[in-house]
Amino acid sequence: MKNRLIVALDTDDGEEIDWLSGTLMDIVGWFKMGFQAFSALGMEAFPWFEQNGYKVFVDLKFHDIPNTVARDVGMMTKHGANMINMHASGGLEMMQTARNSAGDAAYKANIPRPILLGVTILTSIDETGFQQNFGSERQLTDQVVYLAQLAQAAGLDGVVASPLEIEPIRKACGDNFLIVTPGIRPNWADPGDQRRITTPAEAINRGADYIVVGRPIIEAEDPLEAAGKILDEMRGM
């Protein structure tokens, strides 16, 4: 399960990131860098994580015109990102162009192409918020499935979606389409600003390929103990 748990390094404190990654190195295989961590570590993070045996999820949620997103995804690929996401609402052409750019960059660098994910609807948004703010004729779950199918048509490997939408995505996109789920909160953790959430065990049982956990681990008094408890939950212990 250590290779299915992604710990979100949601801090811009370089010393804290160094301490957290060192503390968790024996039980965690993936770390996620959002804007906070990336602003602290920059491109120098990639060789450091690789040398220490970690895989890196670059969570910058690219969303721009196709040429810009293709350039950025290609650059992250060249530097060694193992997983990259972009907003599926950027459209089919944007995602296709990004996928081609990642493939070209990986080929030139003689490295594996990173896992490419489309972000569907953020887990901080519930049905009420979706209807009030997005003006869509679809229900939230239907919109998530629509975006997942769009990402699949563009050649992406999977999506980022809440664990509550795993089953309908699986039905629409099949078992080989990756689903990465944030919005994971153990029963003992504060849900914070997350709305569409489940426990680690529920997400795994629903069929998540990876789960992303940030604050319940990095803000715990003992992050190593917290990560261990989450891994036990994922194993059904």
Biotite code that builds the C-alpha atoms (Angstrom):
import biotite.structure as struc

atoms = struc.array([
    struc.Atom([0.000, 0.000, 0.000], chain_id="A", res_id=1, res_name="MET", atom_name="CA", element="C"),
    struc.Atom([2.961, 2.393, 0.405], chain_id="A", res_id=2, res_name="LYS", atom_name="CA", element="C"),
    struc.Atom([2.964, 2.791, -3.383], chain_id="A", res_id=3, res_name="ASN", atom_name="CA", element="C"),
    struc.Atom([-0.717, 3.775, -3.388], chain_id="A", res_id=4, res_name="ARG", atom_name="CA", element="C"),
    struc.Atom([-0.452, 6.449, -0.689], chain_id="A", res_id=5, res_name="LEU", atom_name="CA", element="C"),
    struc.Atom([0.592, 9.911, -1.904], chain_id="A", res_id=6, res_name="ILE", atom_name="CA", element="C"),
    struc.Atom([1.535, 12.355, 0.849], chain_id="A", res_id=7, res_name="VAL", atom_name="CA", element="C"),
    struc.Atom([0.804, 15.975, -0.023], chain_id="A", res_id=8, res_name="ALA", atom_name="CA", element="C"),
    struc.Atom([3.662, 18.263, 1.031], chain_id="A", res_id=9, res_name="LEU", atom_name="CA", element="C"),
    struc.Atom([1.386, 21.271, 1.411], chain_id="A", res_id=10, res_name="ASP", atom_name="CA", element="C"),
    struc.Atom([3.905, 23.670, 2.919], chain_id="A", res_id=11, res_name="THR", atom_name="CA", element="C"),
    struc.Atom([6.452, 26.167, 1.616], chain_id="A", res_id=12, res_name="ASP", atom_name="CA", element="C"),
    struc.Atom([8.873, 25.474, 4.470], chain_id="A", res_id=13, res_name="ASP", atom_name="CA", element="C"),
    struc.Atom([11.857, 23.705, 2.909], chain_id="A", res_id=14, res_name="GLY", atom_name="CA", element="C"),
    struc.Atom([13.188, 22.491, 6.241], chain_id="A", res_id=15, res_name="GLU", atom_name="CA", element="C"),
    struc.Atom([9.808, 21.018, 7.147], chain_id="A", res_id=16, res_name="GLU", atom_name="CA", element="C"),
    struc.Atom([9.608, 19.262, 3.767], chain_id="A", res_id=17, res_name="ILE", atom_name="CA", element="C"),
    struc.Atom([13.087, 17.832, 4.296], chain_id="A", res_id=18, res_name="ASP", atom_name="CA", element="C"),
    struc.Atom([12.130, 16.628, 7.781], chain_id="A", res_id=19, res_name="TRP", atom_name="CA", element="C"),
    struc.Atom([8.783, 15.158, 6.660], chain_id="A", res_id=20, res_name="LEU", atom_name="CA", element="C"),
    struc.Atom([10.236, 13.295, 3.686], chain_id="A", res_id=21, res_name="SER", atom_name="CA", element="C"),
    struc.Atom([13.055, 11.927, 5.814], chain_id="A", res_id=22, res_name="GLY", atom_name="CA", element="C"),
    struc.Atom([10.654, 10.876, 8.570], chain_id="A", res_id=23, res_name="THR", atom_name="CA", element="C"),
    struc.Atom([8.313, 9.087, 6.172], chain_id="A", res_id=24, res_name="LEU", atom_name="CA", element="C"),
    struc.Atom([10.888, 7.614, 3.793], chain_id="A", res_id=25, res_name="MET", atom_name="CA", element="C"),
    struc.Atom([10.521, 4.020, 4.971], chain_id="A", res_id=26, res_name="ASP", atom_name="CA", element="C"),
    struc.Atom([6.748, 3.806, 4.592], chain_id="A", res_id=27, res_name="ILE", atom_name="CA", element="C"),
    struc.Atom([5.807, 6.245, 1.804], chain_id="A", res_id=28, res_name="VAL", atom_name="CA", element="C"),
    struc.Atom([6.679, 5.936, -1.877], chain_id="A", res_id=29, res_name="GLY", atom_name="CA", element="C"),
    struc.Atom([5.006, 9.048, -3.314], chain_id="A", res_id=30, res_name="TRP", atom_name="CA", element="C"),
    struc.Atom([5.054, 12.747, -2.453], chain_id="A", res_id=31, res_name="PHE", atom_name="CA", element="C"),
    struc.Atom([2.907, 15.461, -4.010], chain_id="A", res_id=32, res_name="LYS", atom_name="CA", element="C"),
    struc.Atom([4.276, 18.921, -4.757], chain_id="A", res_id=33, res_name="MET", atom_name="CA", element="C"),
    struc.Atom([1.694, 21.655, -5.123], chain_id="A", res_id=34, res_name="GLY", atom_name="CA", element="C"),
    struc.Atom([2.468, 25.351, -5.590], chain_id="A", res_id=35, res_name="PHE", atom_name="CA", element="C"),
    struc.Atom([3.603, 25.759, -1.974], chain_id="A", res_id=36, res_name="GLN", atom_name="CA", element="C"),
    struc.Atom([6.182, 22.986, -2.058], chain_id="A", res_id=37, res_name="ALA", atom_name="CA", element="C"),
    struc.Atom([7.269, 23.798, -5.597], chain_id="A", res_id=38, res_name="PHE", atom_name="CA", element="C"),
    struc.Atom([7.883, 27.434, -4.686], chain_id="A", res_id=39, res_name="SER", atom_name="CA", element="C"),
    struc.Atom([10.188, 26.267, -1.896], chain_id="A", res_id=40, res_name="ALA", atom_name="CA", element="C"),
    struc.Atom([12.001, 23.472, -3.718], chain_id="A", res_id=41, res_name="LEU", atom_name="CA", element="C"),
    struc.Atom([11.939, 24.338, -7.414], chain_id="A", res_id=42, res_name="GLY", atom_name="CA", element="C"),
    struc.Atom([13.413, 22.053, -10.060], chain_id="A", res_id=43, res_name="MET", atom_name="CA", element="C"),
    struc.Atom([16.148, 20.936, -7.660], chain_id="A", res_id=44, res_name="GLU", atom_name="CA", element="C"),
    struc.Atom([13.533, 18.748, -5.970], chain_id="A", res_id=45, res_name="ALA", atom_name="CA", element="C"),
    struc.Atom([13.387, 16.240, -8.815], chain_id="A", res_id=46, res_name="PHE", atom_name="CA", element="C"),
    struc.Atom([16.921, 14.788, -8.586], chain_id="A", res_id=47, res_name="PRO", atom_name="CA", element="C"),
    struc.Atom([16.739, 14.818, -4.790], chain_id="A", res_id=48, res_name="TRP", atom_name="CA", element="C"),
    struc.Atom([13.500, 12.819, -4.710], chain_id="A", res_id=49, res_name="PHE", atom_name="CA", element="C"),
    struc.Atom([14.790, 10.419, -7.360], chain_id="A", res_id=50, res_name="GLU", atom_name="CA", element="C"),
    struc.Atom([18.059, 9.801, -5.510], chain_id="A", res_id=51, res_name="GLN", atom_name="CA", element="C"),
    struc.Atom([16.093, 8.948, -2.375], chain_id="A", res_id=52, res_name="ASN", atom_name="CA", element="C"),
    struc.Atom([13.772, 6.540, -4.164], chain_id="A", res_id=53, res_name="GLY", atom_name="CA", element="C"),
    struc.Atom([10.621, 8.675, -4.101], chain_id="A", res_id=54, res_name="TYR", atom_name="CA", element="C"),
    struc.Atom([8.150, 9.292, -6.903], chain_id="A", res_id=55, res_name="LYS", atom_name="CA", element="C"),
    struc.Atom([6.826, 12.813, -7.391], chain_id="A", res_id=56, res_name="VAL", atom_name="CA", element="C"),
    struc.Atom([3.310, 13.938, -8.255], chain_id="A", res_id=57, res_name="PHE", atom_name="CA", element="C"),
    struc.Atom([3.471, 17.479, -9.654], chain_id="A", res_id=58, res_name="VAL", atom_name="CA", element="C"),
    struc.Atom([0.128, 18.930, -8.605], chain_id="A", res_id=59, res_name="ASP", atom_name="CA", element="C"),
    struc.Atom([0.119, 22.277, -10.401], chain_id="A", res_id=60, res_name="LEU", atom_name="CA", element="C"),
    struc.Atom([-3.269, 21.728, -12.094], chain_id="A", res_id=61, res_name="LYS", atom_name="CA", element="C"),
    struc.Atom([-2.237, 23.231, -15.436], chain_id="A", res_id=62, res_name="PHE", atom_name="CA", element="C"),
    struc.Atom([-5.077, 25.101, -17.150], chain_id="A", res_id=63, res_name="HIS", atom_name="CA", element="C"),
    struc.Atom([-4.230, 27.381, -20.044], chain_id="A", res_id=64, res_name="ASP", atom_name="CA", element="C"),
    struc.Atom([-4.168, 27.466, -23.824], chain_id="A", res_id=65, res_name="ILE", atom_name="CA", element="C"),
    struc.Atom([-2.920, 24.195, -25.379], chain_id="A", res_id=66, res_name="PRO", atom_name="CA", element="C"),
    struc.Atom([0.525, 25.507, -26.332], chain_id="A", res_id=67, res_name="ASN", atom_name="CA", element="C"),
    struc.Atom([1.245, 26.809, -22.834], chain_id="A", res_id=68, res_name="THR", atom_name="CA", element="C"),
    struc.Atom([0.109, 23.649, -21.067], chain_id="A", res_id=69, res_name="VAL", atom_name="CA", element="C"),
    struc.Atom([2.035, 21.478, -23.538], chain_id="A", res_id=70, res_name="ALA", atom_name="CA", element="C"),
    struc.Atom([5.207, 23.473, -22.852], chain_id="A", res_id=71, res_name="ARG", atom_name="CA", element="C"),
    struc.Atom([4.789, 23.238, -19.073], chain_id="A", res_id=72, res_name="ASP", atom_name="CA", element="C"),
    struc.Atom([3.948, 19.532, -19.042], chain_id="A", res_id=73, res_name="VAL", atom_name="CA", element="C"),
    struc.Atom([6.873, 18.808, -21.343], chain_id="A", res_id=74, res_name="GLY", atom_name="CA", element="C"),
    struc.Atom([9.228, 20.718, -19.052], chain_id="A", res_id=75, res_name="MET", atom_name="CA", element="C"),
    struc.Atom([8.030, 18.845, -15.953], chain_id="A", res_id=76, res_name="MET", atom_name="CA", element="C"),
    struc.Atom([8.413, 15.565, -17.825], chain_id="A", res_id=77, res_name="THR", atom_name="CA", element="C"),
    struc.Atom([11.993, 16.388, -18.845], chain_id="A", res_id=78, res_name="LYS", atom_name="CA", element="C"),
    struc.Atom([12.931, 17.150, -15.252], chain_id="A", res_id=79, res_name="HIS", atom_name="CA", element="C"),
    struc.Atom([11.581, 13.842, -13.977], chain_id="A", res_id=80, res_name="GLY", atom_name="CA", element="C"),
    struc.Atom([7.987, 14.243, -12.760], chain_id="A", res_id=81, res_name="ALA", atom_name="CA", element="C"),
    struc.Atom([6.326, 10.848, -12.305], chain_id="A", res_id=82, res_name="ASN", atom_name="CA", element="C"),
    struc.Atom([2.751, 12.155, -12.283], chain_id="A", res_id=83, res_name="MET", atom_name="CA", element="C"),
    struc.Atom([1.330, 15.438, -13.590], chain_id="A", res_id=84, res_name="ILE", atom_name="CA", element="C"),
    struc.Atom([-2.187, 16.840, -13.546], chain_id="A", res_id=85, res_name="ASN", atom_name="CA", element="C"),
    struc.Atom([-4.124, 19.406, -15.549], chain_id="A", res_id=86, res_name="MET", atom_name="CA", element="C"),
    struc.Atom([-7.724, 20.615, -15.443], chain_id="A", res_id=87, res_name="HIS", atom_name="CA", element="C"),
    struc.Atom([-9.872, 18.460, -17.711], chain_id="A", res_id=88, res_name="ALA", atom_name="CA", element="C"),
    struc.Atom([-12.107, 21.495, -18.197], chain_id="A", res_id=89, res_name="SER", atom_name="CA", element="C"),
    struc.Atom([-9.250, 22.930, -20.284], chain_id="A", res_id=90, res_name="GLY", atom_name="CA", element="C"),
    struc.Atom([-10.674, 20.817, -23.090], chain_id="A", res_id=91, res_name="GLY", atom_name="CA", element="C"),
    struc.Atom([-9.811, 17.962, -25.411], chain_id="A", res_id=92, res_name="LEU", atom_name="CA", element="C"),
    struc.Atom([-7.204, 19.814, -27.480], chain_id="A", res_id=93, res_name="GLU", atom_name="CA", element="C"),
    struc.Atom([-5.346, 21.078, -24.422], chain_id="A", res_id=94, res_name="MET", atom_name="CA", element="C"),
    struc.Atom([-5.096, 17.589, -22.942], chain_id="A", res_id=95, res_name="MET", atom_name="CA", element="C"),
    struc.Atom([-4.141, 15.954, -26.243], chain_id="A", res_id=96, res_name="GLN", atom_name="CA", element="C"),
    struc.Atom([-1.401, 18.496, -26.850], chain_id="A", res_id=97, res_name="THR", atom_name="CA", element="C"),
    struc.Atom([-0.066, 18.051, -23.327], chain_id="A", res_id=98, res_name="ALA", atom_name="CA", element="C"),
    struc.Atom([-0.039, 14.290, -23.719], chain_id="A", res_id=99, res_name="ARG", atom_name="CA", element="C"),
    struc.Atom([1.914, 14.538, -26.989], chain_id="A", res_id=100, res_name="ASN", atom_name="CA", element="C"),
    struc.Atom([4.376, 16.947, -25.405], chain_id="A", res_id=101, res_name="SER", atom_name="CA", element="C"),
    struc.Atom([4.968, 14.611, -22.452], chain_id="A", res_id=102, res_name="ALA", atom_name="CA", element="C"),
    struc.Atom([5.526, 11.708, -24.824], chain_id="A", res_id=103, res_name="GLY", atom_name="CA", element="C"),
    struc.Atom([8.044, 13.669, -26.911], chain_id="A", res_id=104, res_name="ASP", atom_name="CA", element="C"),
    struc.Atom([9.935, 14.927, -23.842], chain_id="A", res_id=105, res_name="ALA", atom_name="CA", element="C"),
    struc.Atom([10.110, 11.446, -22.320], chain_id="A", res_id=106, res_name="ALA", atom_name="CA", element="C"),
    struc.Atom([11.356, 9.960, -25.574], chain_id="A", res_id=107, res_name="TYR", atom_name="CA", element="C"),
    struc.Atom([14.102, 12.578, -25.950], chain_id="A", res_id=108, res_name="LYS", atom_name="CA", element="C"),
    struc.Atom([15.207, 12.128, -22.335], chain_id="A", res_id=109, res_name="ALA", atom_name="CA", element="C"),
    struc.Atom([14.970, 8.321, -22.574], chain_id="A", res_id=110, res_name="ASN", atom_name="CA", element="C"),
    struc.Atom([12.750, 8.151, -19.505], chain_id="A", res_id=111, res_name="ILE", atom_name="CA", element="C"),
    struc.Atom([9.247, 6.738, -18.891], chain_id="A", res_id=112, res_name="PRO", atom_name="CA", element="C"),
    struc.Atom([6.380, 9.083, -19.695], chain_id="A", res_id=113, res_name="ARG", atom_name="CA", element="C"),
    struc.Atom([4.756, 10.355, -16.500], chain_id="A", res_id=114, res_name="PRO", atom_name="CA", element="C"),
    struc.Atom([1.221, 9.437, -15.491], chain_id="A", res_id=115, res_name="ILE", atom_name="CA", element="C"),
    struc.Atom([-1.045, 12.192, -16.818], chain_id="A", res_id=116, res_name="LEU", atom_name="CA", element="C"),
    struc.Atom([-4.264, 13.039, -14.988], chain_id="A", res_id=117, res_name="LEU", atom_name="CA", element="C"),
    struc.Atom([-7.238, 15.274, -15.644], chain_id="A", res_id=118, res_name="GLY", atom_name="CA", element="C"),
    struc.Atom([-8.644, 17.125, -12.638], chain_id="A", res_id=119, res_name="VAL", atom_name="CA", element="C"),
    struc.Atom([-12.443, 16.831, -12.594], chain_id="A", res_id=120, res_name="THR", atom_name="CA", element="C"),
    struc.Atom([-14.322, 18.752, -9.854], chain_id="A", res_id=121, res_name="ILE", atom_name="CA", element="C"),
    struc.Atom([-12.460, 19.849, -6.730], chain_id="A", res_id=122, res_name="LEU", atom_name="CA", element="C"),
    struc.Atom([-13.329, 17.943, -3.558], chain_id="A", res_id=123, res_name="THR", atom_name="CA", element="C"),
    struc.Atom([-14.091, 21.201, -1.729], chain_id="A", res_id=124, res_name="SER", atom_name="CA", element="C"),
    struc.Atom([-17.232, 21.573, -3.898], chain_id="A", res_id=125, res_name="ILE", atom_name="CA", element="C"),
    struc.Atom([-20.453, 19.767, -3.020], chain_id="A", res_id=126, res_name="ASP", atom_name="CA", element="C"),
    struc.Atom([-23.642, 19.420, -5.067], chain_id="A", res_id=127, res_name="GLU", atom_name="CA", element="C"),
    struc.Atom([-25.147, 22.654, -3.734], chain_id="A", res_id=128, res_name="THR", atom_name="CA", element="C"),
    struc.Atom([-22.009, 24.633, -4.485], chain_id="A", res_id=129, res_name="GLY", atom_name="CA", element="C"),
    struc.Atom([-21.727, 23.090, -7.931], chain_id="A", res_id=130, res_name="PHE", atom_name="CA", element="C"),
    struc.Atom([-25.286, 24.029, -8.877], chain_id="A", res_id=131, res_name="GLN", atom_name="CA", element="C"),
    struc.Atom([-24.934, 27.552, -7.492], chain_id="A", res_id=132, res_name="GLN", atom_name="CA", element="C"),
    struc.Atom([-21.611, 28.363, -9.139], chain_id="A", res_id=133, res_name="ASN", atom_name="CA", element="C"),
    struc.Atom([-21.252, 26.425, -12.373], chain_id="A", res_id=134, res_name="PHE", atom_name="CA", element="C"),
    struc.Atom([-24.555, 26.883, -14.176], chain_id="A", res_id=135, res_name="GLY", atom_name="CA", element="C"),
    struc.Atom([-24.428, 23.345, -15.533], chain_id="A", res_id=136, res_name="SER", atom_name="CA", element="C"),
    struc.Atom([-27.468, 21.351, -16.542], chain_id="A", res_id=137, res_name="GLU", atom_name="CA", element="C"),
    struc.Atom([-25.680, 18.232, -15.265], chain_id="A", res_id=138, res_name="ARG", atom_name="CA", element="C"),
    struc.Atom([-25.543, 16.996, -11.702], chain_id="A", res_id=139, res_name="GLN", atom_name="CA", element="C"),
    struc.Atom([-22.084, 17.063, -10.116], chain_id="A", res_id=140, res_name="LEU", atom_name="CA", element="C"),
    struc.Atom([-21.455, 13.338, -10.561], chain_id="A", res_id=141, res_name="THR", atom_name="CA", element="C"),
    struc.Atom([-22.527, 13.476, -14.211], chain_id="A", res_id=142, res_name="ASP", atom_name="CA", element="C"),
    struc.Atom([-20.102, 16.351, -14.806], chain_id="A", res_id=143, res_name="GLN", atom_name="CA", element="C"),
    struc.Atom([-17.258, 14.401, -13.181], chain_id="A", res_id=144, res_name="VAL", atom_name="CA", element="C"),
    struc.Atom([-17.970, 11.409, -15.428], chain_id="A", res_id=145, res_name="VAL", atom_name="CA", element="C"),
    struc.Atom([-18.186, 13.657, -18.497], chain_id="A", res_id=146, res_name="TYR", atom_name="CA", element="C"),
    struc.Atom([-14.773, 15.166, -17.717], chain_id="A", res_id=147, res_name="LEU", atom_name="CA", element="C"),
    struc.Atom([-13.305, 11.711, -17.042], chain_id="A", res_id=148, res_name="ALA", atom_name="CA", element="C"),
    struc.Atom([-14.486, 10.493, -20.442], chain_id="A", res_id=149, res_name="GLN", atom_name="CA", element="C"),
    struc.Atom([-13.052, 13.631, -22.061], chain_id="A", res_id=150, res_name="LEU", atom_name="CA", element="C"),
    struc.Atom([-9.680, 12.992, -20.386], chain_id="A", res_id=151, res_name="ALA", atom_name="CA", element="C"),
    struc.Atom([-9.737, 9.386, -21.534], chain_id="A", res_id=152, res_name="GLN", atom_name="CA", element="C"),
    struc.Atom([-10.554, 10.444, -25.107], chain_id="A", res_id=153, res_name="ALA", atom_name="CA", element="C"),
    struc.Atom([-7.560, 12.805, -24.989], chain_id="A", res_id=154, res_name="ALA", atom_name="CA", element="C"),
    struc.Atom([-5.245, 9.929, -24.106], chain_id="A", res_id=155, res_name="GLY", atom_name="CA", element="C"),
    struc.Atom([-4.674, 10.763, -20.457], chain_id="A", res_id=156, res_name="LEU", atom_name="CA", element="C"),
    struc.Atom([-4.042, 7.915, -18.027], chain_id="A", res_id=157, res_name="ASP", atom_name="CA", element="C"),
    struc.Atom([-6.693, 8.822, -15.502], chain_id="A", res_id=158, res_name="GLY", atom_name="CA", element="C"),
    struc.Atom([-8.307, 11.516, -13.404], chain_id="A", res_id=159, res_name="VAL", atom_name="CA", element="C"),
    struc.Atom([-8.283, 13.189, -10.035], chain_id="A", res_id=160, res_name="VAL", atom_name="CA", element="C"),
    struc.Atom([-11.749, 12.812, -8.529], chain_id="A", res_id=161, res_name="ALA", atom_name="CA", element="C"),
    struc.Atom([-13.373, 12.442, -5.150], chain_id="A", res_id=162, res_name="SER", atom_name="CA", element="C"),
    struc.Atom([-13.818, 8.884, -3.867], chain_id="A", res_id=163, res_name="PRO", atom_name="CA", element="C"),
    struc.Atom([-17.586, 9.342, -4.126], chain_id="A", res_id=164, res_name="LEU", atom_name="CA", element="C"),
    struc.Atom([-17.373, 9.250, -7.937], chain_id="A", res_id=165, res_name="GLU", atom_name="CA", element="C"),
    struc.Atom([-15.146, 6.183, -8.292], chain_id="A", res_id=166, res_name="ILE", atom_name="CA", element="C"),
    struc.Atom([-17.908, 3.722, -9.213], chain_id="A", res_id=167, res_name="GLU", atom_name="CA", element="C"),
    struc.Atom([-19.529, 5.818, -11.978], chain_id="A", res_id=168, res_name="PRO", atom_name="CA", element="C"),
    struc.Atom([-16.086, 6.646, -13.432], chain_id="A", res_id=169, res_name="ILE", atom_name="CA", element="C"),
    struc.Atom([-15.194, 2.938, -13.446], chain_id="A", res_id=170, res_name="ARG", atom_name="CA", element="C"),
    struc.Atom([-18.468, 2.120, -15.192], chain_id="A", res_id=171, res_name="LYS", atom_name="CA", element="C"),
    struc.Atom([-17.870, 4.774, -17.849], chain_id="A", res_id=172, res_name="ALA", atom_name="CA", element="C"),
    struc.Atom([-14.090, 4.441, -18.343], chain_id="A", res_id=173, res_name="CYS", atom_name="CA", element="C"),
    struc.Atom([-13.163, 0.881, -17.365], chain_id="A", res_id=174, res_name="GLY", atom_name="CA", element="C"),
    struc.Atom([-10.782, -0.773, -14.943], chain_id="A", res_id=175, res_name="ASP", atom_name="CA", element="C"),
    struc.Atom([-7.560, 0.350, -16.645], chain_id="A", res_id=176, res_name="ASN", atom_name="CA", element="C"),
    struc.Atom([-8.296, 4.059, -16.199], chain_id="A", res_id=177, res_name="PHE", atom_name="CA", element="C"),
    struc.Atom([-6.490, 5.404, -13.119], chain_id="A", res_id=178, res_name="LEU", atom_name="CA", element="C"),
    struc.Atom([-8.392, 7.194, -10.373], chain_id="A", res_id=179, res_name="ILE", atom_name="CA", element="C"),
    struc.Atom([-6.462, 9.303, -7.880], chain_id="A", res_id=180, res_name="VAL", atom_name="CA", element="C"),
    struc.Atom([-8.563, 10.443, -4.944], chain_id="A", res_id=181, res_name="THR", atom_name="CA", element="C"),
    struc.Atom([-8.005, 13.409, -2.653], chain_id="A", res_id=182, res_name="PRO", atom_name="CA", element="C"),
    struc.Atom([-10.693, 14.190, -0.102], chain_id="A", res_id=183, res_name="GLY", atom_name="CA", element="C"),
    struc.Atom([-9.426, 11.421, 2.173], chain_id="A", res_id=184, res_name="ILE", atom_name="CA", element="C"),
    struc.Atom([-10.086, 11.913, 5.848], chain_id="A", res_id=185, res_name="ARG", atom_name="CA", element="C"),
    struc.Atom([-9.648, 9.205, 8.499], chain_id="A", res_id=186, res_name="PRO", atom_name="CA", element="C"),
    struc.Atom([-12.367, 9.177, 11.156], chain_id="A", res_id=187, res_name="ASN", atom_name="CA", element="C"),
    struc.Atom([-9.911, 10.706, 13.614], chain_id="A", res_id=188, res_name="TRP", atom_name="CA", element="C"),
    struc.Atom([-9.065, 13.713, 11.384], chain_id="A", res_id=189, res_name="ALA", atom_name="CA", element="C"),
    struc.Atom([-10.763, 17.105, 10.929], chain_id="A", res_id=190, res_name="ASP", atom_name="CA", element="C"),
    struc.Atom([-12.409, 17.287, 7.463], chain_id="A", res_id=191, res_name="PRO", atom_name="CA", element="C"),
    struc.Atom([-11.374, 20.941, 7.114], chain_id="A", res_id=192, res_name="GLY", atom_name="CA", element="C"),
    struc.Atom([-12.601, 22.489, 3.843], chain_id="A", res_id=193, res_name="ASP", atom_name="CA", element="C"),
    struc.Atom([-13.185, 19.140, 2.133], chain_id="A", res_id=194, res_name="GLN", atom_name="CA", element="C"),
    struc.Atom([-16.785, 18.245, 1.260], chain_id="A", res_id=195, res_name="ARG", atom_name="CA", element="C"),
    struc.Atom([-16.858, 15.034, -0.816], chain_id="A", res_id=196, res_name="ARG", atom_name="CA", element="C"),
    struc.Atom([-14.794, 12.779, 1.423], chain_id="A", res_id=197, res_name="ILE", atom_name="CA", element="C"),
    struc.Atom([-14.369, 9.191, 2.622], chain_id="A", res_id=198, res_name="THR", atom_name="CA", element="C"),
    struc.Atom([-11.965, 7.338, 4.873], chain_id="A", res_id=199, res_name="THR", atom_name="CA", element="C"),
    struc.Atom([-8.835, 5.694, 3.412], chain_id="A", res_id=200, res_name="PRO", atom_name="CA", element="C"),
    struc.Atom([-10.398, 2.231, 3.694], chain_id="A", res_id=201, res_name="ALA", atom_name="CA", element="C"),
    struc.Atom([-13.600, 3.327, 1.944], chain_id="A", res_id=202, res_name="GLU", atom_name="CA", element="C"),
    struc.Atom([-11.641, 4.877, -0.936], chain_id="A", res_id=203, res_name="ALA", atom_name="CA", element="C"),
    struc.Atom([-9.594, 1.709, -1.464], chain_id="A", res_id=204, res_name="ILE", atom_name="CA", element="C"),
    struc.Atom([-12.691, -0.487, -1.207], chain_id="A", res_id=205, res_name="ASN", atom_name="CA", element="C"),
    struc.Atom([-14.474, 1.658, -3.804], chain_id="A", res_id=206, res_name="ARG", atom_name="CA", element="C"),
    struc.Atom([-11.560, 1.096, -6.192], chain_id="A", res_id=207, res_name="GLY", atom_name="CA", element="C"),
    struc.Atom([-9.158, 4.046, -5.908], chain_id="A", res_id=208, res_name="ALA", atom_name="CA", element="C"),
    struc.Atom([-5.754, 3.384, -7.462], chain_id="A", res_id=209, res_name="ASP", atom_name="CA", element="C"),
    struc.Atom([-4.044, 6.051, -5.342], chain_id="A", res_id=210, res_name="TYR", atom_name="CA", element="C"),
    struc.Atom([-5.170, 8.172, -2.406], chain_id="A", res_id=211, res_name="ILE", atom_name="CA", element="C"),
    struc.Atom([-3.786, 11.600, -1.552], chain_id="A", res_id=212, res_name="VAL", atom_name="CA", element="C"),
    struc.Atom([-3.489, 12.634, 2.092], chain_id="A", res_id=213, res_name="VAL", atom_name="CA", element="C"),
    struc.Atom([-2.052, 15.914, 3.322], chain_id="A", res_id=214, res_name="GLY", atom_name="CA", element="C"),
    struc.Atom([-3.076, 17.596, 6.546], chain_id="A", res_id=215, res_name="ARG", atom_name="CA", element="C"),
    struc.Atom([-4.004, 14.454, 8.538], chain_id="A", res_id=216, res_name="PRO", atom_name="CA", element="C"),
    struc.Atom([-0.354, 13.405, 8.128], chain_id="A", res_id=217, res_name="ILE", atom_name="CA", element="C"),
    struc.Atom([1.773, 16.530, 7.854], chain_id="A", res_id=218, res_name="ILE", atom_name="CA", element="C"),
    struc.Atom([-0.091, 18.416, 10.612], chain_id="A", res_id=219, res_name="GLU", atom_name="CA", element="C"),
    struc.Atom([-0.172, 15.441, 12.993], chain_id="A", res_id=220, res_name="ALA", atom_name="CA", element="C"),
    struc.Atom([1.906, 15.534, 16.165], chain_id="A", res_id=221, res_name="GLU", atom_name="CA", element="C"),
    struc.Atom([3.552, 12.340, 14.906], chain_id="A", res_id=222, res_name="ASP", atom_name="CA", element="C"),
    struc.Atom([3.391, 12.203, 11.078], chain_id="A", res_id=223, res_name="PRO", atom_name="CA", element="C"),
    struc.Atom([5.011, 8.766, 10.987], chain_id="A", res_id=224, res_name="LEU", atom_name="CA", element="C"),
    struc.Atom([2.364, 7.341, 13.300], chain_id="A", res_id=225, res_name="GLU", atom_name="CA", element="C"),
    struc.Atom([-0.426, 9.041, 11.342], chain_id="A", res_id=226, res_name="ALA", atom_name="CA", element="C"),
    struc.Atom([0.858, 7.672, 8.019], chain_id="A", res_id=227, res_name="ALA", atom_name="CA", element="C"),
    struc.Atom([1.154, 4.210, 9.559], chain_id="A", res_id=228, res_name="GLY", atom_name="CA", element="C"),
    struc.Atom([-2.445, 4.345, 10.787], chain_id="A", res_id=229, res_name="LYS", atom_name="CA", element="C"),
    struc.Atom([-3.645, 5.359, 7.317], chain_id="A", res_id=230, res_name="ILE", atom_name="CA", element="C"),
    struc.Atom([-1.695, 2.521, 5.688], chain_id="A", res_id=231, res_name="LEU", atom_name="CA", element="C"),
    struc.Atom([-3.254, 0.088, 8.177], chain_id="A", res_id=232, res_name="ASP", atom_name="CA", element="C"),
    struc.Atom([-6.697, 1.394, 7.265], chain_id="A", res_id=233, res_name="GLU", atom_name="CA", element="C"),
    struc.Atom([-5.904, 0.959, 3.572], chain_id="A", res_id=234, res_name="MET", atom_name="CA", element="C"),
    struc.Atom([-4.923, -2.659, 4.263], chain_id="A", res_id=235, res_name="ARG", atom_name="CA", element="C"),
    struc.Atom([-8.179, -3.248, 6.145], chain_id="A", res_id=236, res_name="GLY", atom_name="CA", element="C"),
    struc.Atom([-6.467, -3.729, 9.487], chain_id="A", res_id=237, res_name="MET", atom_name="CA", element="C"),
])
